[in-house]
Amino acid sequence: MGKVKRPIHFTEMKKRLDICKIRNQLVNLRCWELQSGDIIQYEGWRVIGSHWRGGTHRLKNPVNGQIRMVRDITIFEYMGHEIYL
């Protein structure tokens, strides 16, 4: 059985996403889709921007160049860590 990662706070997750943007690192996220509540997984995506007042981060798929905007409040898992408010 693998090591269980500790939960992290919402603000810590946002800081880590911004650090990943600066360092040009790939991230793994799980979040809810706003309309349907479906779970969306972003594995190996690059953080390319954020909007502090809007509460969003922009992600880019390095394989095909697809760009998505994710609302921070919908993210419930960052790099295997659960997020709490």
C-alpha positions in Angstrom: 0.0 0.0 0.0 1.4 3.4 -1.0 2.0 6.4 1.2 -1.1 8.4 1.9 -0.6 12.1 1.1 -1.9 14.6 3.6 -4.7 17.0 2.6 -3.7 20.5 1.9 -5.6 23.8 2.3 -7.2 25.6 -0.7 -4.8 28.6 -0.4 -1.8 26.3 -0.3 -3.0 24.6 -3.5 -3.3 27.9 -5.3 0.3 28.9 -4.2 1.6 25.5 -5.4 -0.1 26.0 -8.8 1.5 29.4 -9.1 4.9 27.9 -8.2 4.4 25.3 -10.9 3.7 28.0 -13.4 7.0 29.8 -12.5 9.0 26.5 -12.7 7.2 25.3 -15.8 6.2 22.0 -14.1 3.5 19.6 -15.0 0.5 19.1 -12.6 -2.1 16.4 -12.0 -5.5 17.8 -11.0 -9.0 16.4 -10.4 -11.9 18.8 -10.5 -15.7 18.9 -10.9 -17.3 20.1 -14.1 -19.6 23.0 -13.1 -22.7 22.1 -15.1 -22.9 18.4 -14.7 -20.7 17.6 -11.7 -18.7 15.1 -13.7 -15.1 14.6 -12.6 -12.4 15.9 -15.0 -8.8 14.7 -14.7 -5.9 16.8 -15.9 -2.8 14.6 -15.9 0.5 16.0 -16.9 -0.9 19.5 -17.8 1.2 22.7 -17.6 0.0 25.8 -15.7 0.2 28.8 -18.0 -1.7 31.5 -16.2 -4.0 32.5 -13.4 -6.5 35.1 -12.5 -6.5 35.9 -8.8 -9.7 37.9 -8.7 -11.5 35.5 -11.0 -10.3 32.5 -9.1 -9.1 30.6 -12.1 -6.0 28.9 -13.5 -5.3 28.2 -17.2 -3.8 24.8 -18.1 -2.2 23.7 -21.3 -1.9 20.1 -22.5 1.7 19.7 -23.7 0.8 16.8 -26.0 -1.8 18.6 -28.3 -1.6 22.3 -27.1 -5.2 22.3 -25.9 -5.9 25.1 -23.3 -8.5 24.9 -20.5 -9.5 27.4 -17.8 -10.3 25.8 -14.5 -12.1 27.5 -11.6 -10.0 27.0 -8.5 -13.0 26.2 -6.3 -13.8 23.1 -8.4 -10.4 21.5 -7.8 -10.7 18.8 -5.1 -7.3 17.0 -5.7 -3.9 18.4 -6.5 -1.0 15.9 -7.2 -2.7 13.3 -5.1 -3.5 15.6 -2.2 -7.1 16.2 -1.3 -8.1 19.9 -1.0 -10.0 21.3 2.0 -11.4 24.8 2.5 
